[in-house]
Amino acid sequence: MAVRTYRGDYAPVGQFGWDGGSGTSTYADPANQLTGILLTQVGMTVPDPARVIHDFWTTLYQAVN
């Protein structure tokens, strides 16, 4: 479990959740009343697995704005 203590690319302070090793990601954002869950099985099978997670959260926050 992680709690964001600084403003990230898209996430506000207070967002909490976890990135898993097989391409999963789940976070809750109390400030925006938002919860997102990404379940994939890409793991390390794609050239840049972190990009899948980053793109998911970027798209989610763009949809809110």
DSSP file (Angstrom, degrees, kcal/mol; ACC not computed):
  #  RESIDUE AA STRUCTURE BP1 BP2  ACC     N-H-->O    O-->H-N    N-H-->O    O-->H-N    TCO  KAPPA ALPHA  PHI   PSI    X-CA   Y-CA   Z-CA
    1    1 A M              0   0    0      0, 0.0     2,-0.3     0, 0.0    17,-0.2   0.000 360.0 360.0 360.0 141.4    0.0    0.0    0.0
    2    2 A A  E     -A   17   0A   0     15,-2.3    15,-2.0     2,-0.0     2,-0.5  -0.977 360.0-156.2-134.4 147.6    1.2    3.5   -0.8
    3    3 A V  E     -A   16   0A   0     -2,-0.3     2,-0.4    13,-0.2    13,-0.2  -0.993  25.1-126.2-123.8 124.7    0.0    7.0    0.0
    4    4 A R        +     0   0    0     11,-3.3    10,-2.5    -2,-0.5    11,-0.1  -0.553  28.0 176.3 -74.3 126.9    1.0    9.8   -2.2
    5    5 A T        +     0   0    0     -2,-0.4     2,-0.3     8,-0.2    -1,-0.1   0.302  65.8  43.6-111.1   5.1    2.6   12.6   -0.3
    6    6 A Y  S    S-     0   0    0      6,-0.1     2,-0.4     5,-0.0     8,-0.1  -0.968  94.8 -91.6-145.0 157.8    3.4   14.8   -3.3
    7    7 A R        -     0   0    0     -2,-0.3     2,-0.1     6,-0.1    -2,-0.0  -0.599  48.0-167.8 -73.2 124.7    1.7   15.9   -6.5
    8    8 A G        -     0   0    0      3,-2.4     5,-0.1    -2,-0.4    -1,-0.1  -0.161  43.6 -72.0 -97.7-165.2    2.5   13.5   -9.3
    9    9 A D  S    S-     0   0    0      1,-0.1    -2,-0.1    -2,-0.1    -1,-0.0   0.896 124.8 -11.6 -55.8 -42.1    1.9   13.6  -13.0
   10   10 A Y  S    S+     0   0    0      2,-0.1    -1,-0.1     1,-0.0    -3,-0.0   0.522 116.3  91.1-134.3 -19.1   -1.8   13.1  -12.6
   11   11 A A        -     0   0    0     -5,-0.1    -3,-2.4     1,-0.1     2,-0.1  -0.676  61.4-138.4 -97.9 138.3   -2.4   12.1   -9.0
   12   12 A P    >   -     0   0    0      0, 0.0     3,-1.6     0, 0.0    -8,-0.2  -0.400  38.4 -80.3 -84.3 166.1   -3.1   14.5   -6.1
   13   13 A V  T 3  S+     0   0    0      1,-0.2    -8,-0.2    -8,-0.1    18,-0.2  -0.423 116.7  37.5 -60.1 136.4   -1.8   14.3   -2.6
   14   14 A G  T 3  S+     0   0    0    -10,-2.5    -1,-0.2     1,-0.4     2,-0.1   0.234  76.9 135.9 102.2 -13.0   -3.7   11.7   -0.6
   15   15 A Q    <   -     0   0    0     -3,-1.6   -11,-3.3    14,-0.1    -1,-0.4  -0.452  34.4-171.3 -64.6 139.1   -4.2    9.2   -3.4
   16   16 A F  E     +AB   3  28A   0     12,-2.5    12,-3.2   -13,-0.2     2,-0.3  -0.983  24.7  89.2-137.9 150.2   -3.6    5.7   -2.0
   17   17 A G  E     -AB   2  27A   0    -15,-2.0   -15,-2.3    -2,-0.3     2,-0.3  -0.976  54.7 -85.4 164.5-150.7   -3.3    2.2   -3.5
   18   18 A W  E     - B   0  26A   0      8,-2.9     8,-2.5    -2,-0.3     2,-0.5  -0.992   9.6-143.8-158.1 141.6   -0.9   -0.3   -5.0
   19   19 A D  E     - B   0  25A   0     -2,-0.3     6,-0.3     6,-0.2     2,-0.1  -0.959  29.7-148.6-105.4 126.6    0.8   -1.3   -8.3
   20   20 A G    >   -     0   0    0      4,-2.8     3,-0.9    -2,-0.5     4,-0.1  -0.436  20.3-114.6 -92.4 168.6    1.2   -5.1   -8.6
   21   21 A G  T 3  S+     0   0    0      1,-0.2    -1,-0.1     2,-0.1     4,-0.0   0.604 108.1  56.2 -79.0 -13.4    4.0   -7.0  -10.4
   22   22 A S  T 3  S-     0   0    0     21,-0.1    21,-0.8    18,-0.1    20,-0.3   0.100 130.3 -78.5-108.4  22.8    1.8   -8.6  -13.1
   23   23 A G  S <  S+     0   0    0     -3,-0.9    17,-0.4     1,-0.3     2,-0.3   0.705  88.0 135.4  92.0  21.6    0.3   -5.4  -14.5
   24   24 A T        +     0   0    0     15,-0.2    -4,-2.8    -4,-0.1     2,-0.3  -0.751  25.0 174.5-101.7 152.3   -2.3   -4.7  -11.9
   25   25 A S  E     +BC  19  38A   0     13,-2.3    13,-3.4    -2,-0.3     2,-0.4  -0.950   5.9 175.0-155.7 133.3   -2.9   -1.3  -10.3
   26   26 A T  E     +BC  18  37A   0     -8,-2.5    -8,-2.9    -2,-0.3     2,-0.3  -0.981   9.2 163.0-143.2 130.7   -5.6    0.0   -7.9
   27   27 A Y  E     -BC  17  36A   0      9,-2.0     9,-2.5    -2,-0.4     2,-0.4  -0.988  23.2-149.0-143.9 151.6   -5.8    3.4   -6.3
   28   28 A A  E     -BC  16  35A   0    -12,-3.2   -12,-2.5    -2,-0.3     7,-0.2  -0.967   5.9-163.2-119.4 140.1   -8.4    5.5   -4.5
   29   29 A D  E >>> - C   0  34A   0      5,-3.5     5,-2.1    -2,-0.4     4,-0.6  -0.874   5.0-175.3-125.3  95.1   -8.5    9.3   -4.7
   30   30 A P  G >45S+     0   0    0      0, 0.0     3,-0.6     0, 0.0    -1,-0.1   0.845  81.7  60.3 -60.9 -34.8  -10.6   10.7   -1.9
   31   31 A A  G 345S+     0   0    0      1,-0.2   -17,-0.0   -18,-0.2   -18,-0.0   0.867 117.2  30.2 -63.5 -36.3  -10.3   14.3   -3.2
   32   32 A N  G <45S-     0   0    0     -3,-0.6    -1,-0.2     2,-0.1     3,-0.1   0.326 106.2-122.2-103.3   6.2  -11.9   13.4   -6.5
   33   33 A Q  T <<5 +     0   0    0     -3,-0.6     2,-0.4    -4,-0.6    -2,-0.1   0.943  66.0 143.2  49.5  54.3  -14.1   10.7   -5.2
   34   34 A L  E   < -C   29   0A   0     -5,-2.1    -5,-3.5     2,-0.0     2,-0.4  -0.970  34.9-177.1-131.1 136.4  -12.5    8.3   -7.6
   35   35 A T  E     -C   28   0A   0     -2,-0.4     2,-0.4    -7,-0.2    -7,-0.2  -1.000   9.5-173.8-130.9 132.8  -11.4    4.7   -7.5
   36   36 A G  E     -C   27   0A   0     -9,-2.5    -9,-2.0    -2,-0.4     2,-0.4  -0.982   6.1-173.4-129.1 140.2   -9.6    2.9  -10.4
   37   37 A I  E     -C   26   0A   0     -2,-0.4     2,-0.5   -11,-0.2   -11,-0.2  -0.991   1.4-172.0-133.7 124.7   -8.7   -0.7  -10.9
   38   38 A L  E     -C   25   0A   0    -13,-3.4   -13,-2.3    -2,-0.4     2,-0.5  -0.975   3.8-176.1-117.0 121.3   -6.6   -2.0  -13.7
   39   39 A L        +     0   0    0     -2,-0.5     2,-0.3   -15,-0.2   -15,-0.2  -0.945  20.6 143.2-120.6 109.6   -6.3   -5.8  -14.0
   40   40 A T        -     0   0    0     -2,-0.5   -18,-0.1   -17,-0.4     3,-0.1  -0.826  44.4-143.5-132.0 173.6   -4.0   -7.1  -16.8
   41   41 A Q        +     0   0    0     -2,-0.3   -18,-0.2   -18,-0.1     3,-0.1  -0.091  66.7 111.4-128.5  34.5   -1.6  -10.0  -17.1
   42   42 A V    >   +     0   0    0    -20,-0.3     3,-3.4     1,-0.2     4,-0.3   0.851  38.0 155.4 -77.9 -34.0    1.1   -8.2  -19.2
   43   43 A G  T 3  S-     0   0    0    -21,-0.8     3,-0.4     1,-0.3    -1,-0.2  -0.157  79.4 -22.4  46.1-126.3    3.7   -8.3  -16.4
   44   44 A M  T 3  S+     0   0    0      1,-0.2    -1,-0.3    -3,-0.1    -2,-0.1   0.115 114.7  99.2 -99.8  20.6    7.1   -8.1  -18.1
   45   45 A T  S <  S+     0   0    0     -3,-3.4    -1,-0.2    -4,-0.1    -2,-0.2   0.600  73.3  65.6 -85.3 -10.7    5.8   -9.4  -21.4
   46   46 A V  S    S-     0   0    0     -3,-0.4    -4,-0.0    -4,-0.3     0, 0.0  -0.780  92.6-113.4-108.2 157.0    5.6   -6.0  -23.0
   47   47 A P  S    S+     0   0    0      0, 0.0    -1,-0.1     0, 0.0    -3,-0.0   0.848 109.9  19.3 -58.4 -35.8    8.5   -3.7  -23.8
   48   48 A D    >>  +     0   0    0      1,-0.1     3,-1.2     2,-0.0     4,-0.8  -0.670  66.6 173.0-136.7  80.4    7.4   -1.1  -21.3
   49   49 A P  H >> S+     0   0    0      0, 0.0     4,-1.1     0, 0.0     3,-0.6   0.818  78.9  60.8 -61.8 -31.3    5.0   -2.5  -18.7
   50   50 A A  H 3> S+     0   0    0      1,-0.2     4,-2.6     2,-0.2     5,-0.2   0.810  95.4  63.5 -65.6 -27.4    5.0    0.7  -16.6
   51   51 A R  H <> S+     0   0    0     -3,-1.2     4,-3.1     1,-0.2    -1,-0.2   0.868  96.8  56.4 -65.4 -36.1    3.6    2.6  -19.6
   52   52 A V  H <X S+     0   0    0     -4,-0.8     4,-1.9    -3,-0.6    -1,-0.2   0.936 112.0  42.2 -60.0 -46.9    0.4    0.5  -19.6
   53   53 A I  H  X S+     0   0    0     -4,-1.1     4,-2.1     2,-0.2     5,-0.2   0.931 115.5  49.1 -65.9 -46.2   -0.3    1.5  -16.0
   54   54 A H  H  X S+     0   0    0     -4,-2.6     4,-2.6     1,-0.2    -2,-0.2   0.916 111.3  49.7 -60.8 -44.1    0.7    5.1  -16.5
   55   55 A D  H  X S+     0   0    0     -4,-3.1     4,-2.5     1,-0.2    -1,-0.2   0.881 108.4  54.2 -63.8 -38.1   -1.5    5.4  -19.6
   56   56 A F  H  X S+     0   0    0     -4,-1.9     4,-2.2    -5,-0.2    -2,-0.2   0.953 113.1  41.1 -59.5 -50.8   -4.5    3.9  -17.7
   57   57 A W  H  X S+     0   0    0     -4,-2.1     4,-2.4     2,-0.2     5,-0.2   0.875 113.6  52.9 -69.3 -37.4   -4.2    6.5  -14.9
   58   58 A T  H  X S+     0   0    0     -4,-2.6     4,-2.0    -5,-0.2    -1,-0.2   0.937 112.0  46.1 -61.3 -45.7   -3.5    9.4  -17.3
   59   59 A T  H  X S+     0   0    0     -4,-2.5     4,-1.9     2,-0.2    -2,-0.2   0.894 111.3  52.5 -63.7 -40.8   -6.6    8.5  -19.4
   60   60 A L  H  X S+     0   0    0     -4,-2.2     4,-1.2     1,-0.2    -2,-0.2   0.935 112.2  43.9 -62.2 -47.0   -8.8    8.1  -16.2
   61   61 A Y  H  X S+     0   0    0     -4,-2.4     4,-1.7     1,-0.2    -1,-0.2   0.828 110.2  55.8 -71.0 -30.0   -7.8   11.6  -14.9
   62   62 A Q  H  < S+     0   0    0     -4,-2.0    -1,-0.2    -5,-0.2    -2,-0.2   0.877 105.1  53.6 -65.9 -36.2   -8.2   13.2  -18.3
   63   63 A A  H  < S+     0   0    0     -4,-1.9    -1,-0.2     1,-0.2    -2,-0.2   0.837 106.9  51.9 -66.3 -32.4  -11.8   11.8  -18.4
   64   64 A V  H  <        0   0    0     -4,-1.2    -1,-0.2     1,-0.2    -2,-0.2   0.893 360.0 360.0 -70.4 -40.0  -12.5   13.4  -15.0
   65   65 A N     <        0   0    0     -4,-1.7    -1,-0.2     0, 0.0    -2,-0.2   0.480 360.0 360.0 -76.7 360.0  -11.3   16.8  -16.2
